[in-house]
Amino acid sequence: MTLLHLVLGDQLSHSISALRDAQPQEDVVLMAEVMAEATYVGHHQKKIAFLFSAMRHFAEELRGRGFAVRYVTLDAPGNSQSLRGEVERALAETGATGVVVTEAGEYRLLEEMRGWQAHLGVPVEIRDDDRFLITRAGFDRWADRRRELRMEYFYRDMRRHFGVLMRGADPEGGQWNFDKENRKPPLKGMAGPRRLSWRHDAITSEVLELVEARFSHHVGKLRPFHFAVNAEQAEAEFEQFVTEILPSFGDYQDAMVAGEPYLFHSMIAAYLNAGLLLPIDVIRRAERAYHDGAAPLNAVEGFIRQILGWREYVRGIYWRFMPDYAGRNALEAHRPLPALYWGGETKMRCLASAVQDTLEHAYSHHIQRLMVTGNFALLAGLSVDEVCEWYLAVYADAYEWVELPNTLGMALYADGGLMASKPYAASGKYIDRMSNFCGGCTYSVKDSTGENACPFNSLYWRFIAVNREKFRGNHRMANIVAGWLRMDEMKKQAILARAEDCLERLDAGTL
Ligand code: DLZ
């Protein structure tokens, strides 16, 4: 009895549950490049190239392990251009009598998969994605017991459960988190180390040509293309991070430097989220670096928190609150996404730099995402739907399960505080402290009013003024709202006038 084992583009792990009991002699593994997945948002060209090349390399590895792989390239004759269509064709052409698949990472696709059995007329087994360290049901059990779903408490429970960075019942170093040590501004002239870069083999070269031919109208720059495209390369990049970069990661986690998109960040999110690396492996490797004395605790703990804490937590939030979550817009933000997010001109150096990095690399690090592009979208009241779609499209690591809570919940506060205890709103002062952007900017970060004032400053106060009733019950916002209410009336009017001027210029593409 032949079974069809479907492996999706972000399920490139040999331990994936869909392959758990696949029989190389009898079964068929199906992988398919389809327009439905490549265009449900306008993915960055590099993201498509990375995924197609990694999929093709993974298929080769499976063949090397003796599997019969039916790999459908985008241009293959007869490609129906949808996953269901490819499953249907494969069933008809291989005589397989059932389908096995690991649950999709996105709600829209999992919902679709749930209808496959009825449509296809054969059993479709949908298995848990056990690459994550907590199941969806496990997260729900954790959440059911709580009034507030704060990441910090989830993370502590995960540390205890997996015994990561623990000394008996206590956290290593006597503290759960070392954030206070992890907020150093960049040093003058600071630059990140040179990263590994990979030669294109025949598979990658062919994929780059395909993407050039079919997706050149998509956002971003395709070349130079330097992503790892298989597990071995991804592991080598991670090993470079652990040995050369991790020691500085903690201190400068929140620092931003113009022209330095990576600084001391690991850049492994795209590999983790596509399955080339497994979370438990990278957590254990980082922990070992601490115990070997190769990296300090503040760096290792900060790194592990991102993976054992944030990554698992946002996935739990996503599945617990979808599909309602995607429609939330607590602050009623509806302004159309301005052209500058797609590379349009702006004199704001921080935004221009974060967007430029994004378009060039399909990457920018978390503090640029949260405190520059995200913070600006929050303050300017940009449409939640459009901002979420932008983040989903432009980053090579973005799938809705991770993008939506991070953008809608964390950056835009559109879930009304379900994830964050207060909005991540900041004026230009924060950006000035944590970056070297403001020195070379047209706008003056010291000013809130007048034509040269940094737009972040007036927009920040406008954001507080407009939403003050909504923040009334939030004790963490009380002082800020009080600060606005206490401000001299003339000054308030001048700030609001400058904010309106900024918004008009934003819409006109002249900010
Ligand atoms: C992101 C993506 C792209 C661009 N293309 C494909 C594809 O052609 N075939 C495929 O199986 N998966 C692709 N993916 C990843 C899927 O969109 C991803 O599996 C779902 O969004 C669920 O996370």
Boltz pocket constraint, residues with backbone or C-beta under 6 A from the ligand:
constraints:
  - pocket:
      binder: B
      contacts: [[A, 7], [A, 8], [A, 9], [A, 10], [A, 11], [A, 32], [A, 33], [A, 34], [A, 35], [A, 37], [A, 38], [A, 39], [A, 43], [A, 47], [A, 48], [A, 51], [A, 104], [A, 105], [A, 106], [A, 109], [A, 398], [A, 399], [A, 400]]
      max_distance: 6.0
